[in-house]
Structure formats: structure tokens, C-alpha cells
Amino acid sequence: MGNLPLPTRVFRAPAVPEPIPEGKFLSSRISSGITYFYAPFSGDSACSANVPLRNSSSSSSPPLTPLLSHVDTTTPSQHRLDVAPTSRPLLLFFSWLGAQPGPVSKYRDLYLNRGMDVLVIQSGVMHFLWPRWGLSYGLEVLKLLEEPQFSGRAVLVHATSIGGYTFTQILTHIARGRKEHCRPGPEGLGKTLVPRFEGFVKNAALLYFWLFKRQTADVYDSSIRVFHNSPITSPALFFFSENDALCDQAVVEKCIDHWRRRGVSVASRKWKESIHAAHMRCHPEDYHSTLENFLNSLVFPL
């Protein structure tokens, strides 16, 4: 899908948090695919909390390693540090496949400078090609959000490309009550993975989905239904374009209409031409103004 900023819980925060000066936030790697960026808290030590973290550091542009295989399930070591007050909104940024630190930092800093903390969640290709791993990863993220340092916050979601698929896996667990999947687009998969072998990957992907239909394509159909009937009905903003091979314009518009009929407040911005997962780079002024208007329209101040 295109970019999808979405607040998952809307309420009025007690105070507007101050923007963080550039380079004045901390970063902590929670797992191989998840990194937490947050404002340091200089108040009473009683506000400190135990957070499962790896390699805590202070940085304005910390390294991010794309996750290209199954999620690392090793239990991270425990570190004690001061975390930001829970009144700060939390932005979940689900990045595109193979996202590099530089481009990701532009989105991350945009939200950090609006007074939010940010969880950058990177997905690997196997989370998409083998849906059981994707579901497991979605559950890992959902459990993380239930931790005390995150559970009391207003939450917003910005999902881009394959990140939207990972977010849908979280919706799947929510829809199922956690008691326990977007049709694949092989035409664009080759362009994402290996441009020189686009035809081969297209055919290989089609063969893969045919051979493992029960474990793959059927699950994707289920994910489409879950996303269409999302258990989260907070306001949403869609960015998409007509020429995006990985994002079916008609499907997006159908979803927008369906959500509006369900009473969801939906804003959107469509371009005739753009680049998949790079709308902000292609249309910076339009992108920023649309996003700004959307954030300003939310109930809680951002």
C-alpha cells in the first residue's frame, strides 16, 4: 500500500510535549528489526522503568540494519534507564523493504520534532513470503506495545509498503483476540528484490504462491479482509499514486470508501505520478502540508 499514517487511540493528552532539539534524543535497539527513539527524561528517578533494550546510545542518526531474514527471537538483556513520560505520543513507523538509515531518519525526525517518541519497525522479505513468520513478528510487536512503558500512550501508525503488511498482521491478532493475512503483487516484487532478474522473480513468486497456496495466498486474502474491516477505526490518511505497480489505486480507493461508510474519518492524497514508498521525496511540500493538516485535525495535540 502507499503511506498510511493512522492514530490507533485518540484522546486529549494533558499537555503538549516540547519538540526535541535535533540530536537530543536517545536510541535503543529492542530487537534486530525494532529500534526505539525517545526523548531523555531528566525528572525524578522514580519515573525510570525497566526496558528490554540492546546497545542503548545517544545519537541523531543511529544505524538501522534492515531485517532480511526471520526475526531474532533471542531475549535481549535488560537495561535500566530513564524513559520519557507516558504522556508523549508514540509513533510506530513500519518501514519499506530494505529501508536505509538516511531515508528512514527523515520520517523519524519529522515525528520526533513534533514531540513524539518513535518505534522504527523493519520487516524482512521472509515475513511476507512466509506469512507464519509475519504473524509471529506482528505478535512480537503487539506484545511490545503492551509493555508498561508503551501501553499508556496515544499511538499513531505510519505504515509504508511492506510495513503495511506487518501492521495488518497486528490487526489480525487484534481481530482474533490474540487467541492464536493484501493479495501478493509479484509484478512489483521483482523490482524490489533484484531488478536485473525481474522476469525470473515474477515467475518464481507466482510458482511459490501456487505451490504453497494454503500457507501464502489464502493468508493474504485473509489479511485483505482484516484490513478492510480493521478493528481500529481511528482517523486515517492515505498517500498513493496512479502509477504505483505495488499499490492498486482502485483497491485503495475502494478501501477508503468502505472505511468512510463505516464512519471512519479518512483523508487522502493521490498523485498521478510518484515513486513507491517515496512520495515525500517526490512531492515534499504537498506531502508535508497534507500530513500537517491531518495531524492538526486529531483530537490530541501533536
C-alpha positions as a printed NumPy array, in Angstrom:
array([[  0.   ,   0.   ,   0.   ],
       [  1.02 ,   3.603,  -0.001],
       [  1.921,   5.541,   3.096],
       [ -0.714,   5.219,   5.804],
       [ -0.492,   7.421,   8.909],
       [ -3.097,   6.187,  11.363],
       [ -3.759,   7.049,  15.036],
       [ -4.827,   3.907,  16.871],
       [ -6.042,   5.569,  20.055],
       [ -7.314,   9.154,  20.203],
       [ -7.582,  11.144,  23.44 ],
       [ -6.567,  14.55 ,  24.707],
       [ -3.125,  14.488,  26.247],
       [ -2.661,  16.532,  29.415],
       [ -0.019,  18.767,  27.863],
       [  1.678,  19.442,  24.549],
       [  5.167,  17.884,  24.706],
       [  8.057,  20.109,  23.686],
       [  9.778,  19.236,  20.389],
       [ 13.149,  17.586,  20.765],
       [ 16.133,  19.611,  19.533],
       [ 17.933,  17.76 ,  16.752],
       [ 20.425,  15.251,  18.122],
       [ 18.89 ,  15.341,  21.609],
       [ 17.096,  12.016,  21.614],
       [ 18.215,   8.552,  22.656],
       [ 18.056,   5.333,  20.685],
       [ 17.823,   1.767,  21.909],
       [ 17.689,  -1.373,  19.819],
       [ 14.962,  -3.642,  21.158],
       [ 15.5  ,  -6.445,  18.642],
       [ 17.197,  -6.927,  15.283],
       [ 14.287,  -5.234,  13.5  ],
       [ 12.921,  -2.801,  16.105],
       [ 14.601,   0.377,  17.367],
       [ 13.169,   2.829,  19.895],
       [ 13.914,   6.573,  19.626],
       [ 12.816,   8.671,  22.575],
       [ 13.315,  11.893,  24.499],
       [ 15.538,  11.716,  27.575],
       [ 13.68 ,  12.366,  30.803],
       [ 15.531,  14.403,  33.404],
       [ 12.903,  14.31 ,  36.126],
       [ 12.539,  12.249,  39.282],
       [ 14.283,   8.894,  39.197],
       [ 11.024,   7.305,  40.256],
       [  9.887,   7.748,  36.661],
       [ 12.551,   5.367,  35.395],
       [ 11.448,   1.984,  34.141],
       [ 12.917,  -1.344,  33.207],
       [ 13.011,  -1.535,  29.418],
       [ 14.242,  -4.544,  27.408],
       [ 16.946,  -2.916,  25.287],
       [ 20.161,  -3.588,  23.413],
       [ 23.034,  -1.231,  22.812],
       [ 21.494,   1.913,  24.255],
       [ 23.126,   5.011,  22.777],
       [ 22.633,   8.721,  22.182],
       [ 22.564,   9.69 ,  18.527],
       [ 20.945,  11.975,  15.99 ],
       [ 21.311,   9.387,  13.224],
       [ 21.836,   5.915,  14.698],
       [ 22.43 ,   2.905,  12.464],
       [ 19.492,   0.789,  11.412],
       [ 20.046,  -2.677,   9.976],
       [ 17.277,  -3.938,   7.658],
       [ 15.936,  -7.301,   8.748],
       [ 16.28 ,  -9.659,   5.782],
       [ 15.526, -12.954,   7.491],
       [ 13.358, -14.417,  10.241],
       [ 13.01 , -12.264,  13.322],
       [ 15.667, -12.695,  16.006],
       [ 13.913, -14.303,  18.968],
       [ 16.839, -14.065,  21.366],
       [ 15.775, -12.476,  24.647],
       [ 17.554,  -9.11 ,  24.9  ],
       [ 19.445,  -8.172,  28.011],
       [ 17.767,  -5.836,  30.488],
       [ 18.994,  -2.266,  30.965],
       [ 17.651,   0.35 ,  33.342],
       [ 17.236,   3.871,  32.002],
       [ 15.031,   6.919,  32.269],
       [ 12.269,   6.832,  29.682],
       [ 10.065,   9.664,  28.509],
       [  6.784,  10.317,  30.326],
       [  3.938,   8.191,  29.019],
       [  2.021,  11.334,  28.023],
       [  4.256,  11.577,  24.95 ],
       [  2.517,  10.089,  21.909],
       [  4.175,   7.04 ,  20.358],
       [  4.619,   6.812,  16.587],
       [  5.057,   3.346,  15.07 ],
       [  6.94 ,   3.627,  11.785],
       [  6.651,   0.438,   9.718],
       [  9.307,   0.935,   7.041],
       [  9.535,  -0.369,   3.484],
       [ 11.639,  -3.368,   2.454],
       [ 15.375,  -2.716,   2.657],
       [ 14.905,   0.791,   4.074],
       [ 18.22 ,   2.567,   4.656],
       [ 19.029,   4.77 ,   7.687],
       [ 19.128,   8.067,   5.79 ],
       [ 15.646,   7.958,   4.243],
       [ 14.134,   6.442,   7.401],
       [ 15.606,   9.232,   9.536],
       [ 13.666,  11.854,   7.549],
       [ 10.365,  10.295,   8.625],
       [ 11.599,   9.539,  12.137],
       [ 12.853,  13.085,  12.765],
       [  9.645,  14.568,  11.396],
       [  7.726,  12.929,  14.241],
       [ 10.414,  13.316,  16.916],
       [ 10.402,  17.057,  16.286],
       [  6.644,  17.112,  16.833],
       [  7.099,  15.799,  20.367],
       [  6.576,  12.094,  19.768],
       [  8.697,   9.074,  20.544],
       [  9.224,   6.683,  17.645],
       [  9.444,   2.917,  17.243],
       [ 11.006,   2.04 ,  13.878],
       [  9.824,  -1.429,  12.856],
       [ 11.587,  -3.048,   9.911],
       [ 10.248,  -6.088,   8.101],
       [ 12.152,  -8.752,   6.181],
       [ 11.194, -10.362,   2.905],
       [ 10.531, -13.683,   4.653],
       [  7.883, -12.038,   6.819],
       [  5.995, -11.509,   3.566],
       [  6.895, -14.697,   1.687],
       [  6.189, -16.955,   4.673],
       [  3.112, -15.485,   6.445],
       [  3.503, -17.54 ,   9.621],
       [  6.717, -15.654,  10.303],
       [  4.927, -12.406,   9.517],
       [  2.189, -13.257,  12.006],
       [  4.78 , -14.177,  14.616],
       [  6.56 , -10.864,  14.051],
       [  3.276,  -8.977,  14.313],
       [  2.602, -10.675,  17.635],
       [  6.077,  -9.714,  18.852],
       [  5.329,  -6.052,  18.101],
       [  1.89 ,  -6.276,  19.71 ],
       [  3.34 ,  -7.759,  22.894],
       [  5.939,  -4.996,  22.96 ],
       [  3.183,  -2.369,  22.797],
       [  1.573,  -3.965,  25.837],
       [  4.691,  -3.331,  27.932],
       [  4.176,  -0.678,  30.672],
       [  6.434,   1.92 ,  29.018],
       [  4.258,   1.885,  25.875],
       [  0.764,   0.761,  26.846],
       [ -0.496,   4.035,  28.32 ],
       [  0.225,   6.247,  25.333],
       [ -1.638,   7.698,  22.4  ],
       [ -0.407,   5.624,  19.453],
       [ -0.078,   6.61 ,  15.804],
       [  0.89 ,   4.318,  12.942],
       [  2.796,   5.258,   9.782],
       [  2.98 ,   2.182,   7.549],
       [  4.791,   2.178,   4.211],
       [  4.84 ,  -0.587,   1.59 ],
       [  5.644,  -3.958,   3.224],
       [  5.309,  -2.203,   6.574],
       [  1.574,  -2.025,   5.901],
       [  1.57 ,  -5.803,   5.636],
       [  3.286,  -6.147,   9.01 ],
       [  0.79 ,  -3.737,  10.54 ],
       [ -2.011,  -5.882,   9.11 ],
       [ -0.577,  -8.876,  10.959],
       [ -1.027,  -6.904,  14.176],
       [ -4.626,  -6.154,  13.179],
       [ -5.1  ,  -9.878,  12.56 ],
       [ -4.092, -10.691,  16.131],
       [ -6.324,  -7.911,  17.469],
       [ -9.27 ,  -9.128,  15.378],
       [ -8.736, -12.67 ,  16.617],
       [ -8.484, -11.522,  20.185],
       [ -4.912, -12.913,  20.163],
       [ -6.254, -16.453,  20.612],
       [ -4.   , -17.931,  18.275],
       [ -3.17 , -12.102,   6.455],
       [ -3.436,  -7.819,   0.667],
       [ -3.15 , -10.237,  -2.35 ],
       [  0.501, -10.734,  -3.317],
       [  1.834,  -8.474,  -6.04 ],
       [  4.555, -10.461,  -7.834],
       [  4.682,  -7.939, -10.689],
       [  6.36 ,  -5.464,  -8.353],
       [  8.259,  -7.953,  -6.222],
       [ 10.997,  -8.394,  -8.808],
       [ 11.609,  -4.657,  -8.999],
       [ 12.025,  -4.517,  -5.236],
       [ 14.328,  -7.502,  -4.795],
       [ 16.521,  -7.918,  -7.867],
       [ 15.857,  -5.503, -10.735],
       [ 18.079,  -7.41 , -13.196],
       [ 16.036, -10.594, -12.776],
       [ 12.551,  -9.124, -12.655],
       [ 11.022, -11.727, -15.002],
       [ 12.569, -14.627, -13.125],
       [ 11.411, -13.395,  -9.737],
       [  7.909, -12.734, -11.071],
       [  7.606, -16.314, -12.3  ],
       [  9.291, -17.726,  -9.201],
       [  6.956, -15.775,  -6.946],
       [  3.91 , -16.982,  -8.861],
       [  5.183, -20.551,  -8.598],
       [  5.851, -20.097,  -4.885],
       [  2.344, -18.834,  -4.194],
       [  0.881, -21.665,  -6.272],
       [  2.904, -24.388,  -4.55 ],
       [  2.191, -23.06 ,  -1.064],
       [ -1.268, -21.615,  -1.614],
       [ -2.646, -22.74 ,   1.725],
       [  0.202, -21.133,   3.638],
       [  0.541, -17.996,   1.488],
       [ -2.137, -16.728,  -0.895],
       [ -5.046, -17.826,   1.305],
       [ -3.461, -15.992,   4.201],
       [ -3.016, -12.829,   2.125],
       [ -6.714, -12.951,   1.225],
       [ -7.487, -13.173,   4.925],
       [ -5.244, -10.149,   5.569],
       [ -7.11 ,  -8.102,   2.982],
       [-10.382,  -8.83 ,   4.742],
       [ -8.896,  -7.958,   8.131],
       [ -7.512,  -4.645,   6.863],
       [-10.746,  -3.777,   5.058],
       [-12.685,  -4.396,   8.256],
       [ -9.994,  -3.1  ,  10.591],
       [-10.824,  -3.37 ,  14.297],
       [ -9.218,   0.089,  14.632],
       [-11.493,   2.888,  13.438],
       [ -9.379,   5.951,  14.245],
       [ -8.841,   8.68 ,  11.618],
       [ -6.57 ,   7.689,   8.726],
       [ -4.593,   9.331,   5.938],
       [ -3.65 ,   7.556,   2.693],
       [ -0.868,   8.617,   0.323],
       [ -0.809,   6.806,  -3.035],
       [ -0.313,   7.289,  -6.771],
       [ -1.865,   6.109, -10.019],
       [  1.373,   4.713, -11.473],
       [  2.44 ,   2.576,  -8.483],
       [  2.824,  -1.061,  -9.59 ],
       [  2.862,  -2.202,  -5.958],
       [ -0.237,  -0.286,  -4.896],
       [ -3.519,  -0.842,  -6.746],
       [ -5.229,   2.55 ,  -6.94 ],
       [ -8.7  ,   1.024,  -7.342],
       [ -8.238,  -1.202,  -4.293],
       [ -7.043,   1.715,  -2.156],
       [ -9.981,   3.889,  -3.211],
       [-12.397,   1.033,  -2.558],
       [-10.934,   0.627,   0.932],
       [-11.223,   4.375,   1.585],
       [-14.89 ,   4.372,   0.53 ],
       [-15.573,   1.312,   2.674],
       [-13.957,   2.868,   5.742],
       [-15.92 ,   6.081,   5.271],
       [-19.167,   4.1  ,   5.097],
       [-18.138,   2.542,   8.402],
       [-17.878,   6.026,   9.894],
       [-14.085,   6.301,   9.809],
       [-12.667,   9.756,   9.127],
       [-10.363,   9.257,   6.132],
       [ -8.202,  11.808,   4.318],
       [ -6.165,  11.002,   1.218],
       [ -3.721,  12.459,  -1.268],
       [ -3.26 ,  10.839,  -4.67 ],
       [ -0.706,  11.782,  -7.309],
       [ -0.791,  10.869, -10.979],
       [  2.901,  10.   , -10.86 ],
       [  5.136,   9.229,  -7.913],
       [  7.524,   6.555,  -6.649],
       [  6.505,   3.676,  -4.417],
       [  7.316,   4.42 ,  -0.752],
       [  8.968,   7.708,  -1.788],
       [  6.069,  10.159,  -2.005],
       [  7.682,  12.532,   0.486],
       [ 10.816,  12.74 ,  -1.665],
       [  8.841,  13.222,  -4.895],
       [  6.293,  15.718,  -3.561],
       [  7.821,  17.218,  -0.391],
       [  5.699,  20.358,   0.   ],
       [  2.42 ,  18.647,  -0.833],
       [  3.275,  15.679,   1.375],
       [  4.245,  17.76 ,   4.39 ],
       [  1.269,  20.104,   4.183],
       [ -1.181,  17.205,   3.855],
       [  0.384,  15.379,   6.788],
       [  0.491,  18.573,   8.864],
       [ -3.21 ,  19.232,   8.277],
       [ -4.036,  15.658,   9.217],
       [ -2.041,  15.718,  12.454],
       [ -3.538,  19.077,  13.411],
       [ -7.029,  17.648,  12.943],
       [ -6.564,  14.945,  15.57 ],
       [ -8.197,  15.249,  18.978],
       [ -4.968,  15.149,  20.948],
       [ -2.398,  17.888,  20.317],
       [  0.682,  16.921,  18.336]])
